[in-house]
Amino acid sequence: MNAVPASPGIGTFDQRDPAVWTDPYPVYARFRAADPVHCVRSAPGEPGVWYVFRHADVLKVRRSRGLSRAARHRRLCAGPAPDSLFRYSEKLSHWMVERDAPDHARLRAAVAEVFAPDAARALAARTGEIADELLDGIVPLGRADLMTAFAFPLPLLVISEVIGLPREDWPTLLRWSRAFSELENRRPTLALYTEAGDAIDAFDAYLRELLGHRRRGPRRDDALGRVLDARRRGALTEDDAVGTLMLLLFAGHETTANLIGNGVHTLLSHPGQLRLLRERPGLMESAVEEMLRYESPVQTVSIGHVREPFTLGGRTLLPGDRVMPVLGSANRDERVFSAPDRFDITRSDLRHAAFGTGVHTCLGAMLARVEGRAAFSALLRRLPGLRAGDAPARWREGLLTRELAELPVTF
Ligand code: HEM
C-alpha cells in the first residue's frame, strides 16, 4: 500500500462537507500549505484519490502522460455495477473528455473549428441579442432570481444554436442537462444514476433522430453539420457523433451559467469593483478573467486513473489511483497570484487554470469568454440599479463545480 504520512491537524479533505462547498477557500489554503498533494482512501488498501491543491502541481499533473481517462470506464464496466451505472458509463465512454490519444484527438478535431477563436468571437452579437431578449422579460418586474431568468437559459440557448438544436426544445434540453449535472455534482445515489441515465438515453434517442433528419436536408454549418461531415469521411462512428453532440451541450451549459451567476454574485458583493466596471467598460475582458479565477465555475476535475507510477509533490501515485486537480485552489495560490483572495478586475497576473490545461483544455473557452462578456455588458446596460435582493444568494452542494442555487436580485 502507498504509505500516506498524516499531516498533523489538517484532517481529510471532504468535498461533501457543507463547510467545504459553501466556502472552500480557507480549506484549500490549509491544504496548499500543509498537504498540497493529499490522499483520501475509502479503506486501507483501496486505491487512493489524490487531490492536488497547488497551481504548479495542477499544471504538472494535467500534462502528465501517466494518466488514463478511458481507464475509468473499463473499471466501472468490469465491476458488478448496477444497470443504470453501466448504461451511463457506456454512453460517456464516447465523450472526448473521457478518451485518451489517439481517439481523443480524432473526436476533438471533428468539431474544433466550430469553437476556434474567430468563430467564437463572431457569436458575440448574437449572444448579446439573446441576452437582451431574456432581459426584456424581466426588466419590467424589478426583481428576479437571476439564475432561473438569465444565467441558465442564456448559455443553453447559445450552445443549442451553435450545435443546431431547435430552439423550441430548450426546456427539455434544460431538464436533461440538469439531471446530468445533479449526478456529477452531488453525492451519487442509485436514484440519481437512474435519473441521469434516463436523461442520457432520451437525449441519445433525440440526437439520433435529429441526425437522421439533418442527413435528409441541406448541409448547415453548425456543430451538427461538422459531425455529419466527419461521419461521411469515416472519422466518427454514429455513437461518437451522438456522444460528441451530447457532451457539447452538457459542457457548454452549466459551466457558463456558473460563470454568469458567480460573476454577478461577486460583483454585487464588491460594489467598488462593480462601480469601476460601469465606469470603465474597457475592463470587461480582464473582469471576466478575474471572475473565472476568483469563483471558478469548475472547482475540481476528475482526470482519470494513474497508468504508470509517478511522483508529485514528493508523493508517489500508483496505478489505479485517481487524480483530482483542484482548479479552484490553484486559482487562489499565493505562489502565483498576489493577494489571491482579493477580487480585482484590474489584475494582470491572470494565469488562471479555470479552463484546465493540457490536451483536454476546454474546447469552448473562447465561446465562454464571449458569452460572459456579452452577458455582463447586457446586465450592466439594461439593469442600471442592479443590487442584491432581500434573500441571500445560496450555494448548491457541488462536488466538482461552484454553483448558486438562487441569486435573488432587484433593479
Ligand atoms: C465558463 C465556462 C466554462 C468553463 C469554466 C469550462 C471548463 C472546462 C474545464 C476545466 C475543462 C477540462 C475538463 C477536464 O479536463 O476533465 C473543460 C473541457 C471541455 N469544455 Fe469547457 N468550460 C466552459 C465552457 C465551455 C463551453 C461554452 C463549451 C462549448 C461546447 C465547452 C466545451 C468543453 C469540451 C468539449 C471539453 C472537453 C475537451 C477535451 O476533452 O478535449 N466548455 N471545460
Boltz pocket constraint, residues with backbone or C-beta under 6 A from the ligand:
constraints:
  - pocket:
      binder: B
      contacts: [[A, 96], [A, 97], [A, 98], [A, 104], [A, 108], [A, 159], [A, 247], [A, 248], [A, 249], [A, 251], [A, 252], [A, 253], [A, 255], [A, 256], [A, 259], [A, 296], [A, 297], [A, 298], [A, 301], [A, 302], [A, 303], [A, 353], [A, 354], [A, 355], [A, 356], [A, 357], [A, 359], [A, 360], [A, 361], [A, 362], [A, 363], [A, 364], [A, 365], [A, 367], [A, 368]]
      max_distance: 6.0
